[in-house]
């Protein structure tokens, strides 16, 4: 049996951030990830300006900037009907592929001293902070148990562990996400992000490192059933109903990696504490991708989880109070973003309402939404 101070499940931005914080403080950390890096992942691949402070806290800002991300300063919202609404971002954002970012952050956690194990899935979690946890790990060659004093759950939007925990968010309205890469003359996207609305969903175009373009979109479960077919069919549906998207994609050609799709996703805050484990990143709640704040929030929540576990392991917080401390801090930091995200989702996914709002409020509405989602 492996024994450690903390087990972190999931090596995305939140999990790698938590593991790096703990390992840098001299704690024995095991970080497990079911995939093998580098790997592609459905994502807007957009690091909002608020992520800079988290990258500085982790000591990886120079490495991220050295990876050659696109520096994004402005954008525009393109309703299915009516003119585009331009906006400037409150702080420069970075366009960086998840393939590059996740591998960089996991490598940093390992360099800090975390034991990183890829191709490993946590299949059960038993115990509590007071008595300690036993976690069953499964991998290609077999299975193994880990004894840990603390658990950070950073396994992303959905995992079989969510079902075993009987997490209530599984019963809420669901959406699907997709992404794919494009290449070609991408100069019209230099320093910009474009968001396109269409019946039942929306998608965004922006550049990442090497000038490549990422198209990422969201579709309601009802719209997905109505459209049917493949992700190519979904994009054809979006292009048919949004002329700006059709014109912009006509300037590009599909890249080599093809389409990626998600299992059903729920855009909502989830309990930040489950059975004594601290939830971080998308495991604690999935922000609507139009906010551009998902990865920034994931990094910040991973750091918060790591720092809270350190307080518990150092004896500054009891087994009971440290769970309350994390939940209170998480809700204070992120709950308002989820509330505003839900409000703006209704405007975005209702083409008629969104068109009216854009016509009446235009730039003021966009600026208002960006300001609320970034706080």
Buried (B, 14 or more C-beta within 10 A) or exposed (E): EBEBBBBBBBBBBBBBBBBBBBBBBEBBBBBBBBBEBBEBBBBBBBBBBBBBBBBEBBEBBEBBBEBBBBEBBEBBBBBBBBEBBBBEBBEBBBBBBBBBBBBBBBBBBBBBBBBBBBBBBBBEBEBBBEEBBBBBBBBEEEEBEBBBBBBBBBBBBBBEBBEEBEBEBBEEEBBBBBBBBBBBEBEBBEBBBBBBBBBBBBBBBBBBBEBBBBBBBBBBBEBBEEBEEEBEEBBBBBBEBBEBBBEBBEBBEBBEEEBBBBEBBBBBBBBBBBBBBBBBBBBBBBBBBBBBBBBBBBBBBBBBBBBBBBBBBEEEBEBEEBBEBBBEBBBEBBEEBBEBBBEBBEBBBBBEEBBBBBBEBBEEBBBEBBEBBBE
